[in-house]
Amino acid sequence: MLKVEDIRAIIEAVDQSSLTSFKFKQDGVKLHISKKAGEVQVVQQVVQEQAQPAPVKTEAPAVAVTNAPVQEAPVPVQEEVEAPSEEGLVEIVSPMVGTFYAAASPEADNYVAVGDRVTETSIVCIVEAMKLFNEIEAEVNGEIVDILVEDGQLVEYGQPLFLVRPN
């Protein structure tokens, strides 16, 4: 099973290479990454297939790497969000590709709101990746100035989630 760190390393390697498409399949996990104009996009999320009895003979994992353009469904373009013009704000960014959740469950209150004070160890949100719910810590002491994403929104590695005015 691929770990989040492995996926991050693959995304960085594809981003820094001249490859335009990368496909990986192993043990029922499929990963397809493609990039356009130097921008990496995860085109197909990692999918865990239902486990089926494995054949007795062993085979090498299938890995396909091509430079040919890949026909994909259009990826929605996100508009850039203008950050407050204050200087000295710190961004809390997503450490992985996944789905942003502002609360532990739909019935629970959000972890933070604009104006809340946070410490380095304060949980500010959850990013779900591969059915794992990862609590994201603020890693900075300060006040939440802006929340840059919506609950349930897909986020990319390194995408700003919050703006914080540090103490």
Backbone as JSON Lines, residues from 0, in Angstrom:
{"i":0,"aa":"M","n":[0.85,-1.18,0.0],"ca":[0.0,0.0,0.0],"c":[0.89,1.24,0.0]}
{"i":1,"aa":"L","n":[0.58,2.19,-0.85],"ca":[1.32,3.43,-0.91],"c":[1.04,4.28,0.31]}
{"i":2,"aa":"K","n":[2.06,4.91,0.83],"ca":[1.91,5.84,1.94],"c":[1.83,7.24,1.36]}
{"i":3,"aa":"V","n":[1.28,8.17,2.16],"ca":[1.14,9.55,1.72],"c":[2.5,10.14,1.34]}
{"i":4,"aa":"E","n":[3.54,9.8,2.1],"ca":[4.88,10.31,1.79],"c":[5.34,9.81,0.42]}
{"i":5,"aa":"D","n":[5.0,8.56,0.09],"ca":[5.37,8.01,-1.22],"c":[4.69,8.77,-2.34]}
{"i":6,"aa":"I","n":[3.4,9.08,-2.13],"ca":[2.64,9.81,-3.16],"c":[3.23,11.21,-3.33]}
{"i":7,"aa":"R","n":[3.55,11.87,-2.21],"ca":[4.18,13.19,-2.29],"c":[5.47,13.13,-3.1]}
{"i":8,"aa":"A","n":[6.3,12.13,-2.82],"ca":[7.58,11.99,-3.52],"c":[7.35,11.77,-5.02]}
{"i":9,"aa":"I","n":[6.35,10.97,-5.36],"ca":[6.04,10.73,-6.78],"c":[5.6,12.02,-7.45]}
{"i":10,"aa":"I","n":[4.72,12.78,-6.79],"ca":[4.23,14.04,-7.36],"c":[5.39,15.0,-7.58]}
{"i":11,"aa":"E","n":[6.29,15.12,-6.59],"ca":[7.44,16.01,-6.73],"c":[8.36,15.56,-7.86]}
{"i":12,"aa":"A","n":[8.58,14.24,-7.97],"ca":[9.45,13.72,-9.03],"c":[8.86,14.0,-10.41]}
{"i":13,"aa":"V","n":[7.55,13.8,-10.57],"ca":[6.9,14.08,-11.86],"c":[6.98,15.57,-12.16]}
{"i":14,"aa":"D","n":[6.76,16.4,-11.14],"ca":[6.79,17.86,-11.31],"c":[8.17,18.32,-11.79]}
{"i":15,"aa":"Q","n":[9.23,17.71,-11.27],"ca":[10.58,18.14,-11.61],"c":[11.12,17.48,-12.88]}
{"i":16,"aa":"S","n":[10.39,16.53,-13.43],"ca":[10.84,15.83,-14.62],"c":[10.2,16.42,-15.87]}
{"i":17,"aa":"S","n":[10.59,15.87,-17.02],"ca":[10.0,16.3,-18.28],"c":[8.8,15.41,-18.67]}
{"i":18,"aa":"L","n":[8.43,14.5,-17.77],"ca":[7.28,13.63,-18.05],"c":[6.0,14.44,-18.08]}
{"i":19,"aa":"T","n":[5.07,14.03,-18.93],"ca":[3.75,14.67,-18.96],"c":[2.68,13.78,-18.36]}
{"i":20,"aa":"S","n":[3.01,12.49,-18.17],"ca":[2.03,11.56,-17.63],"c":[2.76,10.45,-16.88]}
{"i":21,"aa":"F","n":[2.16,9.99,-15.79],"ca":[2.73,8.91,-14.99],"c":[1.6,8.05,-14.47]}
{"i":22,"aa":"K","n":[1.68,6.74,-14.71],"ca":[0.68,5.8,-14.21],"c":[1.39,4.74,-13.37]}
{"i":23,"aa":"F","n":[0.73,4.38,-12.26],"ca":[1.29,3.39,-11.36],"c":[0.17,2.48,-10.89]}
{"i":24,"aa":"K","n":[0.41,1.17,-10.9],"ca":[-0.58,0.21,-10.43],"c":[0.15,-0.89,-9.69]}
{"i":25,"aa":"Q","n":[-0.3,-1.12,-8.44],"ca":[0.31,-2.18,-7.64],"c":[-0.67,-2.6,-6.56]}
{"i":26,"aa":"D","n":[-0.88,-3.87,-6.4],"ca":[-1.74,-4.42,-5.34],"c":[-3.1,-3.74,-5.26]}
{"i":27,"aa":"G","n":[-3.72,-3.49,-6.38],"ca":[-5.06,-2.91,-6.39],"c":[-5.08,-1.41,-6.22]}
{"i":28,"aa":"V","n":[-3.95,-0.75,-6.12],"ca":[-3.89,0.71,-5.99],"c":[-3.48,1.27,-7.35]}
{"i":29,"aa":"K","n":[-4.26,2.24,-7.83],"ca":[-3.95,2.87,-9.11],"c":[-3.7,4.36,-8.87]}
{"i":30,"aa":"L","n":[-2.66,4.9,-9.49],"ca":[-2.34,6.31,-9.39],"c":[-2.02,6.8,-10.79]}
{"i":31,"aa":"H","n":[-2.65,7.89,-11.19],"ca":[-2.4,8.47,-12.51],"c":[-2.19,9.96,-12.32]}
{"i":32,"aa":"I","n":[-1.01,10.44,-12.69],"ca":[-0.67,11.85,-12.56],"c":[-0.31,12.36,-13.94]}
{"i":33,"aa":"S","n":[-0.83,13.52,-14.32],"ca":[-0.41,14.14,-15.56],"c":[-0.2,15.62,-15.3]}
{"i":34,"aa":"K","n":[0.61,16.24,-16.16],"ca":[0.84,17.67,-15.98],"c":[0.75,18.35,-17.34]}
{"i":35,"aa":"K","n":[0.33,19.6,-17.27],"ca":[0.22,20.44,-18.45],"c":[0.97,21.72,-18.18]}
{"i":36,"aa":"A","n":[1.79,22.16,-19.1],"ca":[2.53,23.41,-19.0],"c":[3.28,23.51,-17.67]}
{"i":37,"aa":"G","n":[3.92,22.4,-17.25],"ca":[4.73,22.41,-16.05],"c":[3.95,22.35,-14.75]}
{"i":38,"aa":"E","n":[2.65,22.15,-14.82],"ca":[1.82,22.12,-13.62],"c":[1.34,20.69,-13.39]}
{"i":39,"aa":"V","n":[1.6,20.15,-12.22],"ca":[1.22,18.76,-11.93],"c":[-0.22,18.71,-11.49]}
{"i":40,"aa":"Q","n":[-0.97,17.78,-12.05],"ca":[-2.37,17.57,-11.67],"c":[-2.57,16.09,-11.43]}
{"i":41,"aa":"V","n":[-3.16,15.76,-10.29],"ca":[-3.52,14.37,-10.06],"c":[-4.84,14.17,-10.77]}
{"i":42,"aa":"V","n":[-4.8,13.42,-11.86],"ca":[-5.97,13.27,-12.72],"c":[-6.93,12.23,-12.16]}
{"i":43,"aa":"Q","n":[-6.4,11.2,-11.61],"ca":[-7.25,10.14,-11.07],"c":[-6.79,9.89,-9.65]}
{"i":44,"aa":"Q","n":[-7.71,9.96,-8.72],"ca":[-7.35,9.73,-7.33],"c":[-6.92,8.29,-7.15]}
{"i":45,"aa":"V","n":[-6.16,8.07,-6.1],"ca":[-5.76,6.71,-5.78],"c":[-7.01,5.94,-5.43]}
{"i":46,"aa":"V","n":[-7.19,4.79,-6.07],"ca":[-8.4,3.99,-5.88],"c":[-8.0,2.64,-5.32]}
{"i":47,"aa":"Q","n":[-8.64,2.23,-4.25],"ca":[-8.4,0.91,-3.68],"c":[-9.46,-0.03,-4.24]}
{"i":48,"aa":"E","n":[-9.03,-0.98,-5.06],"ca":[-9.97,-1.94,-5.62],"c":[-10.3,-2.99,-4.57]}
{"i":49,"aa":"Q","n":[-11.41,-3.66,-4.74],"ca":[-11.76,-4.72,-3.81],"c":[-10.75,-5.85,-3.97]}
{"i":50,"aa":"A","n":[-10.34,-6.37,-2.84],"ca":[-9.34,-7.43,-2.85],"c":[-9.91,-8.69,-3.5]}
{"i":51,"aa":"Q","n":[-9.12,-9.24,-4.41],"ca":[-9.51,-10.48,-5.06],"c":[-8.39,-11.48,-4.82]}
{"i":52,"aa":"P","n":[-8.71,-12.75,-4.85],"ca":[-7.66,-13.74,-4.61],"c":[-6.51,-13.54,-5.6]}
{"i":53,"aa":"A","n":[-5.3,-13.48,-5.07],"ca":[-4.13,-13.26,-5.9],"c":[-3.7,-14.58,-6.52]}
{"i":54,"aa":"P","n":[-3.26,-14.54,-7.79],"ca":[-2.75,-15.76,-8.39],"c":[-1.46,-16.19,-7.7]}
{"i":55,"aa":"V","n":[-1.14,-17.46,-7.77],"ca":[0.02,-18.0,-7.09],"c":[1.3,-17.51,-7.74]}
{"i":56,"aa":"K","n":[1.34,-17.39,-9.06],"ca":[2.57,-16.96,-9.71],"c":[2.83,-15.49,-9.41]}
{"i":57,"aa":"T","n":[4.09,-15.11,-9.32],"ca":[4.44,-13.73,-8.98],"c":[4.73,-12.96,-10.26]}
{"i":58,"aa":"E","n":[4.35,-11.68,-10.24],"ca":[4.56,-10.8,-11.38],"c":[5.13,-9.49,-10.88]}
{"i":59,"aa":"A","n":[5.88,-8.84,-11.72],"ca":[6.39,-7.51,-11.36],"c":[5.24,-6.52,-11.42]}
{"i":60,"aa":"P","n":[5.22,-5.49,-10.55],"ca":[4.15,-4.5,-10.6],"c":[4.15,-3.77,-11.94]}
{"i":61,"aa":"A","n":[2.96,-3.44,-12.42],"ca":[2.83,-2.74,-13.7],"c":[3.04,-1.25,-13.48]}
{"i":62,"aa":"V","n":[3.98,-0.67,-14.21],"ca":[4.23,0.77,-14.14],"c":[4.34,1.26,-15.58]}
{"i":63,"aa":"A","n":[3.56,2.28,-15.92],"ca":[3.61,2.84,-17.27],"c":[3.99,4.3,-17.19]}
{"i":64,"aa":"V","n":[5.0,4.7,-17.94],"ca":[5.42,6.1,-17.98],"c":[5.49,6.49,-19.45]}
{"i":65,"aa":"T","n":[4.78,7.57,-19.82],"ca":[4.79,8.0,-21.21],"c":[4.96,9.5,-21.29]}
{"i":66,"aa":"N","n":[5.41,9.97,-22.45],"ca":[5.45,11.4,-22.72],"c":[4.33,11.8,-23.66]}
{"i":67,"aa":"A","n":[3.48,10.84,-24.03],"ca":[2.38,11.14,-24.94],"c":[1.28,11.88,-24.2]}
{"i":68,"aa":"P","n":[0.59,12.81,-24.88],"ca":[-0.51,13.51,-24.22],"c":[-1.62,12.52,-23.84]}
{"i":69,"aa":"V","n":[-2.24,12.75,-22.73],"ca":[-3.29,11.87,-22.23],"c":[-4.61,12.6,-22.33]}
{"i":70,"aa":"Q","n":[-5.6,11.94,-22.91],"ca":[-6.94,12.54,-23.0],"c":[-7.63,12.31,-21.68]}
{"i":71,"aa":"E","n":[-7.99,13.38,-21.0],"ca":[-8.61,13.29,-19.68],"c":[-9.85,14.16,-19.66]}
{"i":72,"aa":"A","n":[-10.67,13.89,-18.67],"ca":[-11.82,14.77,-18.45],"c":[-11.28,16.13,-18.04]}
{"i":73,"aa":"P","n":[-11.97,17.22,-18.42],"ca":[-11.47,18.54,-18.07],"c":[-11.4,18.72,-16.55]}
{"i":74,"aa":"V","n":[-10.3,19.32,-16.11],"ca":[-10.12,19.59,-14.69],"c":[-10.66,20.99,-14.41]}
{"i":75,"aa":"P","n":[-11.56,21.13,-13.42],"ca":[-12.11,22.46,-13.14],"c":[-11.01,23.42,-12.71]}
{"i":76,"aa":"V","n":[-11.06,24.63,-13.24],"ca":[-10.08,25.65,-12.91],"c":[-10.6,26.44,-11.7]}
{"i":77,"aa":"Q","n":[-9.75,26.55,-10.69],"ca":[-10.15,27.3,-9.51],"c":[-9.68,28.74,-9.66]}
{"i":78,"aa":"E","n":[-10.57,29.66,-9.29],"ca":[-10.19,31.06,-9.32],"c":[-9.29,31.34,-8.13]}
{"i":79,"aa":"E","n":[-8.33,32.23,-8.32],"ca":[-7.46,32.57,-7.21],"c":[-8.21,33.43,-6.22]}
{"i":80,"aa":"V","n":[-7.99,33.13,-4.95],"ca":[-8.63,33.88,-3.88],"c":[-7.66,34.97,-3.45]}
{"i":81,"aa":"E","n":[-8.15,36.21,-3.42],"ca":[-7.29,37.3,-2.99],"c":[-7.13,37.28,-1.49]}
{"i":82,"aa":"A","n":[-5.9,37.27,-1.03],"ca":[-5.62,37.26,0.39],"c":[-5.7,38.69,0.92]}
{"i":83,"aa":"P","n":[-6.0,38.84,2.21],"ca":[-5.98,40.17,2.78],"c":[-4.63,40.82,2.54]}
{"i":84,"aa":"S","n":[-4.6,42.12,2.37],"ca":[-3.39,42.82,1.97],"c":[-2.39,43.02,3.1]}
{"i":85,"aa":"E","n":[-2.69,42.52,4.29],"ca":[-1.78,42.67,5.41],"c":[-0.51,41.89,5.16]}
{"i":86,"aa":"E","n":[0.62,42.51,5.49],"ca":[1.89,41.82,5.37],"c":[2.16,41.06,6.66]}
{"i":87,"aa":"G","n":[2.98,40.05,6.59],"ca":[3.36,39.31,7.77],"c":[2.42,38.17,8.12]}
{"i":88,"aa":"L","n":[1.43,37.91,7.27],"ca":[0.52,36.79,7.54],"c":[1.22,35.48,7.16]}
{"i":89,"aa":"V","n":[0.9,34.43,7.9],"ca":[1.47,33.11,7.66],"c":[0.38,32.22,7.09]}
{"i":90,"aa":"E","n":[0.73,31.45,6.07],"ca":[-0.22,30.5,5.48],"c":[-0.09,29.15,6.16]}
{"i":91,"aa":"I","n":[-1.22,28.53,6.45],"ca":[-1.23,27.11,6.82],"c":[-1.61,26.4,5.54]}
{"i":92,"aa":"V","n":[-0.71,25.53,5.06],"ca":[-0.92,24.87,3.77],"c":[-1.24,23.4,3.95]}
{"i":93,"aa":"S","n":[-1.85,22.83,2.94],"ca":[-2.19,21.41,2.96],"c":[-0.91,20.59,2.75]}
{"i":94,"aa":"P","n":[-0.65,19.63,3.63],"ca":[0.54,18.8,3.47],"c":[0.36,17.65,2.49]}
{"i":95,"aa":"M","n":[-0.84,17.58,1.88],"ca":[-1.13,16.46,0.97],"c":[-2.32,16.79,0.08]}
{"i":96,"aa":"V","n":[-2.5,15.99,-0.92],"ca":[-3.68,16.07,-1.77],"c":[-4.8,15.33,-1.05]}
{"i":97,"aa":"G","n":[-5.99,15.91,-1.01],"ca":[-7.1,15.25,-0.35],"c":[-8.33,16.13,-0.28]}
{"i":98,"aa":"T","n":[-9.25,15.78,0.61],"ca":[-10.48,16.53,0.81],"c":[-10.41,17.26,2.14]}
{"i":99,"aa":"F","n":[-10.68,18.57,2.11],"ca":[-10.63,19.43,3.3],"c":[-11.93,19.31,4.08]}
{"i":100,"aa":"Y","n":[-11.82,19.08,5.39],"ca":[-12.98,19.09,6.27],"c":[-12.71,20.05,7.42]}
{"i":101,"aa":"A","n":[-13.64,20.97,7.66],"ca":[-13.48,21.98,8.7],"c":[-13.84,21.45,10.08]}
{"i":102,"aa":"A","n":[-14.51,20.3,10.16],"ca":[-14.94,19.74,11.44],"c":[-14.71,18.23,11.45]}
{"i":103,"aa":"A","n":[-14.74,17.66,12.65],"ca":[-14.5,16.22,12.79],"c":[-15.65,15.38,12.22]}
{"i":104,"aa":"S","n":[-16.86,15.95,12.21],"ca":[-18.02,15.26,11.64],"c":[-19.01,16.32,11.18]}
{"i":105,"aa":"P","n":[-19.98,15.95,10.37],"ca":[-20.95,16.95,9.89],"c":[-21.73,17.62,11.03]}
{"i":106,"aa":"E","n":[-21.92,16.91,12.15],"ca":[-22.68,17.48,13.27],"c":[-21.8,18.34,14.19]}
{"i":107,"aa":"A","n":[-20.49,18.19,14.14],"ca":[-19.57,18.88,15.04],"c":[-19.32,20.32,14.6]}
{"i":108,"aa":"D","n":[-18.91,21.15,15.56],"ca":[-18.51,22.51,15.24],"c":[-17.17,22.48,14.5]}
{"i":109,"aa":"N","n":[-16.93,23.54,13.7],"ca":[-15.66,23.66,12.99],"c":[-14.52,23.76,14.0]}
{"i":110,"aa":"Y","n":[-13.36,23.26,13.61],"ca":[-12.21,23.35,14.5],"c":[-11.86,24.81,14.79]}
{"i":111,"aa":"V","n":[-11.85,25.66,13.76],"ca":[-11.52,27.07,13.94],"c":[-12.43,27.94,13.08]}
{"i":112,"aa":"A","n":[-12.52,29.2,13.47],"ca":[-13.25,30.21,12.7],"c":[-12.38,31.45,12.63]}
{"i":113,"aa":"V","n":[-12.72,32.37,11.74],"ca":[-11.98,33.63,11.64],"c":[-12.05,34.33,12.99]}
{"i":114,"aa":"G","n":[-10.89,34.78,13.46],"ca":[-10.81,35.45,14.75],"c":[-10.36,34.56,15.89]}
{"i":115,"aa":"D","n":[-10.39,33.24,15.68],"ca":[-9.94,32.31,16.73],"c":[-8.43,32.37,16.88]}
{"i":116,"aa":"R","n":[-7.96,32.17,18.12],"ca":[-6.54,32.11,18.41],"c":[-6.11,30.64,18.36]}
{"i":117,"aa":"V","n":[-4.96,30.39,17.76],"ca":[-4.44,29.03,17.65],"c":[-3.01,28.98,18.18]}
{"i":118,"aa":"T","n":[-2.62,27.78,18.61],"ca":[-1.23,27.54,19.0],"c":[-0.63,26.57,17.98]}
{"i":119,"aa":"E","n":[0.65,26.3,18.13],"ca":[1.32,25.41,17.18],"c":[0.68,24.03,17.11]}
{"i":120,"aa":"T","n":[0.1,23.58,18.21],"ca":[-0.47,22.23,18.26],"c":[-1.98,22.2,18.07]}
{"i":121,"aa":"S","n":[-2.59,23.36,17.81],"ca":[-4.05,23.4,17.6],"c":[-4.41,22.69,16.31]}
{"i":122,"aa":"I","n":[-5.43,21.82,16.37],"ca":[-5.95,21.18,15.16],"c":[-6.84,22.2,14.46]}
{"i":123,"aa":"V","n":[-6.57,22.47,13.18],"ca":[-7.35,23.47,12.45],"c":[-8.31,22.85,11.44]}
{"i":124,"aa":"C","n":[-8.03,21.6,11.01],"ca":[-8.9,20.95,10.04],"c":[-8.46,19.5,9.88]}
{"i":125,"aa":"I","n":[-9.16,18.8,8.99],"ca":[-8.8,17.43,8.61],"c":[-8.66,17.41,7.09]}
{"i":126,"aa":"V","n":[-7.65,16.72,6.6],"ca":[-7.53,16.45,5.17],"c":[-7.58,14.94,5.01]}
{"i":127,"aa":"E","n":[-8.6,14.49,4.28],"ca":[-8.77,13.06,4.04],"c":[-8.02,12.68,2.76]}
{"i":128,"aa":"A","n":[-7.18,11.67,2.88],"ca":[-6.45,11.15,1.73],"c":[-6.47,9.63,1.82]}
{"i":129,"aa":"M","n":[-6.94,8.98,0.8],"ca":[-6.96,7.52,0.74],"c":[-7.69,6.92,1.94]}
{"i":130,"aa":"K","n":[-8.82,7.51,2.28],"ca":[-9.68,7.04,3.38],"c":[-9.02,7.18,4.75]}
{"i":131,"aa":"L","n":[-7.93,7.94,4.84],"ca":[-7.29,8.25,6.11],"c":[-7.58,9.71,6.44]}
{"i":132,"aa":"F","n":[-8.01,9.96,7.66],"ca":[-8.34,11.31,8.08],"c":[-7.16,11.87,8.87]}
{"i":133,"aa":"N","n":[-6.48,12.86,8.28],"ca":[-5.26,13.43,8.84],"c":[-5.57,14.77,9.49]}
{"i":134,"aa":"E","n":[-5.35,14.86,10.81],"ca":[-5.56,16.12,11.52],"c":[-4.4,17.05,11.2]}
{"i":135,"aa":"I","n":[-4.73,18.28,10.81],"ca":[-3.71,19.26,10.44],"c":[-3.55,20.25,11.58]}
{"i":136,"aa":"E","n":[-2.31,20.41,12.05],"ca":[-2.02,21.35,13.13],"c":[-1.63,22.69,12.54]}
{"i":137,"aa":"A","n":[-1.86,23.76,13.34],"ca":[-1.56,25.11,12.88],"c":[-0.07,25.33,12.67]}
{"i":138,"aa":"E","n":[0.78,24.77,13.52],"ca":[2.23,24.93,13.46],"c":[2.67,26.39,13.58]}
{"i":139,"aa":"V","n":[1.77,27.26,14.08],"ca":[2.09,28.66,14.31],"c":[1.16,29.17,15.41]}
{"i":140,"aa":"N","n":[1.66,30.09,16.24],"ca":[0.82,30.74,17.24],"c":[0.28,32.02,16.63]}
{"i":141,"aa":"G","n":[-1.03,32.25,16.77],"ca":[-1.59,33.47,16.21],"c":[-3.1,33.43,16.12]}
{"i":142,"aa":"E","n":[-3.63,34.31,15.26],"ca":[-5.07,34.48,15.08],"c":[-5.44,34.14,13.64]}
{"i":143,"aa":"I","n":[-6.49,33.34,13.47],"ca":[-6.98,33.0,12.13],"c":[-7.57,34.26,11.51]}
{"i":144,"aa":"V","n":[-7.03,34.69,10.36],"ca":[-7.49,35.89,9.67],"c":[-8.45,35.54,8.54]}
{"i":145,"aa":"D","n":[-8.18,34.39,7.86],"ca":[-9.02,34.01,6.72],"c":[-8.99,32.5,6.53]}
{"i":146,"aa":"I","n":[-10.11,31.94,6.12],"ca":[-10.2,30.53,5.75],"c":[-10.37,30.53,4.23]}
{"i":147,"aa":"L","n":[-9.41,29.92,3.53],"ca":[-9.31,30.06,2.08],"c":[-10.01,28.96,1.29]}
{"i":148,"aa":"V","n":[-10.52,27.92,1.96],"ca":[-11.18,26.81,1.27],"c":[-12.52,26.51,1.92]}
{"i":149,"aa":"E","n":[-13.36,25.83,1.18],"ca":[-14.7,25.45,1.65],"c":[-14.68,24.02,2.18]}
{"i":150,"aa":"D","n":[-15.57,23.73,3.1],"ca":[-15.7,22.38,3.64],"c":[-16.05,21.42,2.5]}
{"i":151,"aa":"G","n":[-15.34,20.3,2.45],"ca":[-15.58,19.28,1.42],"c":[-14.84,19.53,0.12]}
{"i":152,"aa":"Q","n":[-14.07,20.61,0.04],"ca":[-13.35,20.96,-1.19],"c":[-12.09,20.11,-1.33]}
{"i":153,"aa":"L","n":[-11.77,19.71,-2.55],"ca":[-10.52,19.02,-2.83],"c":[-9.39,20.02,-2.74]}
{"i":154,"aa":"V","n":[-8.29,19.64,-2.09],"ca":[-7.14,20.52,-1.97],"c":[-5.9,19.82,-2.5]}
{"i":155,"aa":"E","n":[-4.95,20.61,-2.93],"ca":[-3.7,20.11,-3.49],"c":[-2.59,20.21,-2.46]}
{"i":156,"aa":"Y","n":[-1.52,19.49,-2.69],"ca":[-0.33,19.58,-1.86],"c":[0.2,21.01,-1.91]}
{"i":157,"aa":"G","n":[0.42,21.62,-0.74],"ca":[0.96,22.97,-0.66],"c":[-0.06,24.09,-0.84]}
{"i":158,"aa":"Q","n":[-1.32,23.75,-1.05],"ca":[-2.36,24.77,-1.24],"c":[-2.64,25.46,0.09]}
{"i":159,"aa":"P","n":[-2.66,26.8,0.11],"ca":[-2.98,27.53,1.34],"c":[-4.42,27.24,1.79]}
{"i":160,"aa":"L","n":[-4.57,26.93,3.09],"ca":[-5.88,26.65,3.67],"c":[-6.36,27.79,4.57]}
{"i":161,"aa":"F","n":[-5.44,28.37,5.33],"ca":[-5.75,29.42,6.29],"c":[-4.67,30.5,6.23]}
{"i":162,"aa":"L","n":[-5.06,31.73,6.6],"ca":[-4.09,32.8,6.82],"c":[-4.12,33.12,8.31]}
{"i":163,"aa":"V","n":[-2.92,33.23,8.92],"ca":[-2.8,33.46,10.35],"c":[-1.93,34.68,10.59]}
{"i":164,"aa":"R","n":[-2.38,35.56,11.5],"ca":[-1.56,36.67,11.95],"c":[-0.78,36.15,13.15]}
{"i":165,"aa":"P","n":[0.54,35.95,12.99],"ca":[1.31,35.36,14.09],"c":[1.44,36.32,15.28]}
{"i":166,"aa":"N","n":[1.64,35.72,16.47],"ca":[1.84,36.53,17.69],"c":[3.21,37.15,17.68]}
